[in-house]
Amino acid sequence: MKMTNIWKTGLFARFFVIFAVSIIFVSVAGFFQGDSAKAYSTLYSLGKQGISYITLCQLLFSSFMISILNSIFFSEKLFGDMMVLMRAVWMLVCTIIVIIFCIFVFDWFPVDFVPGWLGFFLSFGICFIISTGVMVIKTRIESKKYEELLENYKNKKTGDE
């Protein structure tokens, strides 16, 4: 894939947005619960003092993997025939798998720690609902804009005749 194609697909923009949101989320959670979470989570190894370089690299990896999944599932070349809803569902499933992989490999919290899993699914669910809401609102705004442009075009065409 050429570098210009990567920029056109928005891979890097999406990657940096996901990375930034991840850092913000981990930072806010660390500010409130960092010292208590540092006993069982490598994400908060520094407690309220901040995020370690290792954690930043782990978030960088997970953000990159999720942005790659996004590019794959929303590629018209690969999944052009699949409904957008199905693409989103499969991307959601694969994203959860990537995050679970990171939990195991990077030891973000002990695998048998039930509050960690509850927190993961709760925070993931909240982020998913917020991002879905933003996408729906954005789609409605764009749809309304295009409907207005189409109506203006139709009015102009009938006026020209």
C-alpha positions in Angstrom: 0.0 0.0 0.0 1.5 3.3 -1.0 2.0 6.0 1.6 -0.5 8.3 -0.2 -3.2 5.6 0.0 -2.6 5.2 3.7 -3.1 8.9 4.2 -6.2 8.9 2.0 -7.8 6.1 4.0 -7.4 8.1 7.2 -5.5 5.3 8.9 -3.1 7.5 10.7 -5.7 10.1 11.7 -7.9 7.3 13.1 -4.9 5.8 14.9 -3.9 9.0 16.6 -7.5 9.7 17.6 -7.8 6.2 19.2 -4.4 6.6 20.8 -5.3 10.1 22.2 -8.7 8.9 23.6 -6.9 5.8 25.1 -4.4 8.0 26.9 -7.1 10.4 28.1 -9.2 7.5 29.4 -6.3 5.8 31.2 -5.1 9.2 32.6 -8.6 10.1 34.0 -9.0 6.6 35.5 -5.5 6.8 36.9 -6.1 10.2 38.4 -9.1 8.8 40.4 -8.1 5.2 41.0 -4.4 5.0 40.1 -3.0 4.4 43.5 -5.4 1.7 44.4 -5.2 0.1 40.9 -1.4 0.0 40.9 -1.4 -3.1 43.1 -3.0 -5.2 40.4 -2.8 -3.4 37.1 0.3 -2.7 35.0 -1.6 0.1 33.3 -1.4 2.1 36.5 2.1 1.0 37.7 2.9 4.6 38.6 -0.4 5.2 40.4 -1.5 8.8 40.3 1.9 9.9 39.1 1.2 9.2 35.5 1.5 6.7 32.7 4.7 4.7 32.2 6.5 4.5 28.8 5.7 0.8 28.6 2.0 1.5 29.1 2.2 4.2 26.4 3.8 1.7 24.0 1.1 -0.9 24.9 -1.6 1.7 24.2 0.2 2.6 21.0 0.1 -1.0 19.9 -3.6 -1.6 20.8 -4.6 1.7 19.1 -2.7 0.8 15.9 -4.3 -2.7 15.8 -7.8 -1.2 16.3 -7.2 1.4 13.5 -6.0 -1.4 11.2 -9.2 -3.4 12.0 -11.2 -0.3 11.2 -9.4 0.1 7.9 -9.9 -3.5 7.0 -13.6 -3.8 7.9 -14.6 -0.5 6.3 -12.6 -1.1 3.2 -14.9 -1.1 0.1 -12.5 -3.4 -1.7 -12.6 -6.2 1.0 -16.0 -5.9 2.5 -17.9 -3.8 -0.1 -20.7 -6.3 -0.3 -21.2 -6.7 3.4 -23.8 -4.5 5.2 -22.3 -1.7 7.3 -24.0 -3.0 10.4 -22.3 -6.4 9.9 -19.0 -4.7 9.4 -19.4 -2.8 12.6 -20.4 -6.0 14.5 -17.4 -7.9 13.2 -15.1 -5.0 13.9 -16.5 -4.8 17.5 -15.9 -8.5 18.0 -12.3 -8.2 16.7 -11.6 -5.1 18.7 -12.7 -6.9 21.9 -10.4 -9.8 20.9 -7.5 -7.4 20.4 -8.1 -5.8 23.8 -8.5 -9.2 25.5 -5.2 -10.2 23.9 -3.6 -7.1 25.3 -5.0 -7.8 28.8 -3.4 -11.3 28.7 -0.1 -10.4 27.1 0.5 -7.1 28.8 -1.0 -8.2 32.1 -3.2 -5.1 32.3 -5.0 -6.9 35.2 -5.1 -10.4 36.6 -7.1 -12.7 34.4 -9.1 -14.0 37.4 -9.8 -10.5 38.7 -13.6 -10.1 38.2 -13.7 -6.3 39.0 -11.2 -5.8 36.2 -13.4 -7.6 33.7 -16.5 -5.7 34.9 -14.6 -2.4 34.5 -13.3 -3.4 31.1 -16.8 -4.3 29.7 -18.4 -1.3 31.4 -15.9 1.2 30.1 -15.8 -0.5 26.7 -19.6 -0.4 26.5 -19.8 3.3 27.5 -17.2 4.2 24.9 -19.0 2.1 22.3 -22.3 3.8 23.1 -20.8 7.3 23.0 -18.9 6.6 19.7 -22.0 5.1 18.1 -24.1 8.1 19.2 -21.5 10.5 17.7 -21.5 8.5 14.4 -25.3 8.5 14.2 -25.5 12.2 14.9 -22.7 12.9 12.3 -24.4 10.7 9.7 -27.8 12.5 10.3 -26.1 15.9 9.9 -24.3 14.9 6.8 -27.5 13.3 5.4 -29.5 16.4 6.0 -26.8 18.5 4.4 -26.8 16.3 1.3 -30.6 16.3 1.1 -30.5 20.1 1.2 -27.8 20.2 -1.6 -29.9 17.7 -3.7 -33.0 19.8 -3.2 -31.1 23.0 -4.2 -29.8 21.2 -7.2 -33.2 20.0 -8.2 -34.6 23.5 -7.8 -31.8 25.0 -9.8 -32.4 22.4 -12.6 -36.1 23.1 -12.8 -35.4 26.8 -12.8 -33.0 26.4 -15.7 -35.6 24.7 -17.8 
